[in-house]
Amino acid sequence: MSFKWFGPIALLAALVIGDQIRINRPAHKYRLTVEVETPEGRKSASGVVAVHPDRSYTRRGRTRTVGDAVFVDLGQGKNLVALLAHVDNNLVLDDMNYVALRAYTAAADKRVSFNEMSRLTGVVPVKDALIPVLITFTDPANPGTARQVAPDDAETVLGRGHRLQAISAEVVPNGYWPVDFGGALGEPVTRGILAKLPWLGDAGNSAAAALRAAGLPGVDGIDAREAFTRK
């Protein structure tokens, strides 16, 4: 190759890479933390999810959340899972895109724009309708043992002494896709739900079975696996 073409080709490569970063970089990331009071004391777990707007040139996509549901090990064989879903007559997956935005808006008591989310700091409560669907598994290896847990009455399903203490959101460093490996490079999306619920590795029938076992409505209208994990 002639050396005179090196510069233009390098420039073109830089433009293509830069455009891919622009398209694929999340708008913001947030850490969702779930805290539960148990007879053994407070238990908690958290996970970082990324919110990706559609920046493609066709604009035919949609804003999407990437990440895993939060699995809290409560001890004594009990657990609580905060799904990537809400219920509004039927199961809704898209509301996870706006959990942090709406939580920061409620905490500030003023409108927070989507574009400024990545610059926000601090921990804010996730309350009321913003709380994702909560379920538990009598046996995490068996999706048919899922039951829904009411945020204001965890004892009924989880047993005496169990109470949802708090759910919170915190915007974390966004980083630059695809080198968001942690620290100054940005918080990586949390993975691990497949290790807790190994049946999620199938085609999705087990995920649907779990949601149905929990008595959740509108399972047939969604990709059930996306209530637990999204790429």
LINVENCOR-V716007 format. One record per residue. N is the residue number from 1. RES is the residue in three letters. SS is DSSP state (H for helix, E for strand, - for the rest). PHI is phi in whole degrees, 0 to 359 (NA if undefined). D_CENTER is the distance of its C-alpha to the mean C-alpha in Angstrom with 2 decimals. Layout:
n,res,ss,phi,d_center
N,RES,SS,PHI,D_CENTER
N,RES,SS,PHI,D_CENTER
//
This chain:
n,res,ss,phi,d_center
1,MET,-,NA,47.28
2,SER,-,292,49.15
3,PHE,-,300,47.97
4,LYS,H,294,48.15
5,TRP,H,271,45.10
6,PHE,H,299,42.94
7,GLY,H,299,42.08
8,PRO,H,300,41.06
9,ILE,H,292,39.02
10,ALA,H,297,37.21
11,LEU,H,296,36.54
12,LEU,H,298,35.23
13,ALA,H,297,32.92
14,ALA,H,296,31.61
15,LEU,H,295,31.03
16,VAL,H,294,29.16
17,ILE,H,297,26.91
18,GLY,H,299,26.34
19,ASP,H,292,25.50
20,GLN,H,295,22.94
21,ILE,H,296,21.27
22,ARG,H,300,21.43
23,ILE,H,289,19.95
24,ASN,H,265,17.12
25,ARG,-,292,16.18
26,PRO,-,297,12.99
27,ALA,-,289,14.09
28,HIS,E,197,12.07
29,LYS,E,234,9.41
30,TYR,E,217,8.40
31,ARG,E,264,8.27
32,LEU,E,259,7.27
33,THR,E,243,10.39
34,VAL,E,242,11.95
35,GLU,E,240,15.77
36,VAL,E,228,18.21
37,GLU,E,278,21.99
38,THR,E,230,23.80
39,PRO,-,300,27.52
40,GLU,-,265,26.98
41,GLY,E,114,25.33
42,ARG,E,282,21.91
43,LYS,E,241,19.04
44,SER,E,210,15.62
45,ALA,E,204,12.60
46,SER,E,213,9.70
47,GLY,E,207,7.03
48,VAL,E,265,6.69
49,VAL,E,241,4.47
50,ALA,E,244,7.27
51,VAL,E,253,8.66
52,HIS,E,248,11.71
53,PRO,-,282,14.63
54,ASP,-,277,17.40
55,ARG,-,251,20.06
56,SER,-,292,22.11
57,TYR,-,287,25.74
58,THR,-,280,25.71
59,ARG,-,56,22.96
60,ARG,-,260,22.47
61,GLY,-,272,18.77
62,ARG,-,208,15.97
63,THR,-,296,13.13
64,ARG,E,219,9.98
65,THR,E,254,6.33
66,VAL,E,244,6.32
67,GLY,E,153,4.75
68,ASP,E,238,5.20
69,ALA,-,298,5.61
70,VAL,E,265,7.53
71,PHE,E,253,11.19
72,VAL,E,254,13.93
73,ASP,E,278,17.40
74,LEU,E,267,19.83
75,GLY,E,81,22.95
76,GLN,-,56,25.77
77,GLY,-,76,23.78
78,LYS,E,255,21.33
79,ASN,E,205,17.55
80,LEU,E,219,14.78
81,VAL,E,239,11.42
82,ALA,E,266,8.76
83,LEU,-,285,7.62
84,LEU,-,269,5.32
85,ALA,-,201,8.73
86,HIS,E,230,11.59
87,VAL,E,241,15.30
88,ASP,-,222,17.90
89,ASN,-,70,20.81
90,ASN,-,235,18.67
91,LEU,E,295,15.08
92,VAL,E,235,13.17
93,LEU,-,266,10.13
94,ASP,H,288,10.67
95,ASP,H,294,10.39
96,MET,H,297,6.66
97,ASN,H,297,8.40
98,TYR,H,238,10.61
99,VAL,H,300,9.32
100,ALA,H,294,10.33
101,LEU,H,305,13.27
102,ARG,H,288,14.59
103,ALA,H,292,14.29
104,TYR,H,292,16.25
105,THR,H,298,18.58
106,ALA,H,294,19.35
107,ALA,H,291,19.99
108,ALA,H,275,22.22
109,ASP,-,57,23.87
110,LYS,-,203,24.09
111,ARG,-,291,22.34
112,VAL,-,251,19.91
113,SER,-,277,19.72
114,PHE,H,300,16.79
115,ASN,H,289,18.88
116,GLU,H,265,19.37
117,MET,H,302,15.82
118,SER,H,294,15.95
119,ARG,H,262,19.15
120,LEU,-,279,18.14
121,THR,-,224,18.32
122,GLY,-,97,18.17
123,VAL,E,258,16.08
124,VAL,E,233,15.85
125,PRO,E,286,15.53
126,VAL,-,252,13.11
127,LYS,-,230,15.79
128,ASP,H,53,17.30
129,ALA,H,292,15.82
130,LEU,H,282,12.59
131,ILE,-,293,11.78
132,PRO,-,295,9.49
133,VAL,-,298,11.69
134,LEU,E,250,12.89
135,ILE,E,225,14.85
136,THR,E,223,17.01
137,PHE,E,239,19.02
138,THR,-,299,22.68
139,ASP,-,225,22.60
140,PRO,-,302,19.34
141,ALA,-,280,21.50
142,ASN,-,236,22.35
143,PRO,H,298,19.85
144,GLY,H,287,22.65
145,THR,H,264,22.45
146,ALA,E,289,19.23
147,ARG,E,220,19.86
148,GLN,E,283,18.04
149,VAL,-,243,18.15
150,ALA,E,284,19.14
151,PRO,-,303,17.68
152,ASP,-,262,21.31
153,ASP,E,206,22.96
154,ALA,-,292,21.25
155,GLU,H,301,24.77
156,THR,H,302,25.74
157,VAL,H,260,23.47
158,LEU,H,273,22.84
159,GLY,-,109,26.36
160,ARG,-,302,28.40
161,GLY,-,90,27.14
162,HIS,-,257,23.41
163,ARG,E,212,21.78
164,LEU,E,292,18.38
165,GLN,E,279,19.21
166,ALA,E,191,16.40
167,ILE,E,232,12.79
168,SER,E,222,12.36
169,ALA,E,233,10.61
170,GLU,E,214,12.24
171,VAL,E,295,12.47
172,VAL,E,240,13.19
173,PRO,-,306,15.60
174,ASN,-,283,14.70
175,GLY,-,75,17.34
176,TYR,-,234,18.97
177,TRP,-,304,17.68
178,PRO,-,256,18.61
179,VAL,-,251,19.82
180,ASP,-,273,16.85
181,PHE,-,262,17.77
182,GLY,-,124,17.57
183,GLY,H,64,19.95
184,ALA,H,295,21.61
185,LEU,H,277,19.96
186,GLY,-,106,16.49
187,GLU,-,286,13.61
188,PRO,-,284,12.33
189,VAL,-,295,8.84
190,THR,-,279,8.70
191,ARG,-,238,9.95
192,GLY,-,150,11.96
193,ILE,H,295,11.05
194,LEU,H,295,13.97
195,ALA,H,289,16.30
196,LYS,H,278,15.61
197,LEU,-,234,15.81
198,PRO,H,298,18.09
199,TRP,H,291,18.93
200,LEU,H,294,15.69
201,GLY,H,286,17.78
202,ASP,-,276,20.05
203,ALA,-,288,20.19
204,GLY,-,123,17.96
205,ASN,H,295,20.72
206,SER,H,291,19.60
207,ALA,H,298,16.11
208,ALA,H,296,18.12
209,ALA,H,297,20.54
210,ALA,H,295,18.06
211,LEU,H,295,16.85
212,ARG,H,292,20.55
213,ALA,H,299,21.62
214,ALA,-,281,19.41
215,GLY,-,77,21.30
216,LEU,-,275,18.53
217,PRO,-,272,20.07
218,GLY,-,74,19.79
219,VAL,H,295,18.48
220,ASP,H,293,20.94
221,GLY,H,269,19.64
222,ILE,-,226,16.23
223,ASP,-,277,15.11
224,ALA,H,302,14.33
225,ARG,H,296,12.69
226,GLU,H,289,9.80
227,ALA,H,286,8.96
228,PHE,-,249,8.40
229,THR,E,204,7.71
230,ARG,E,219,8.03
231,LYS,-,253,10.44
//
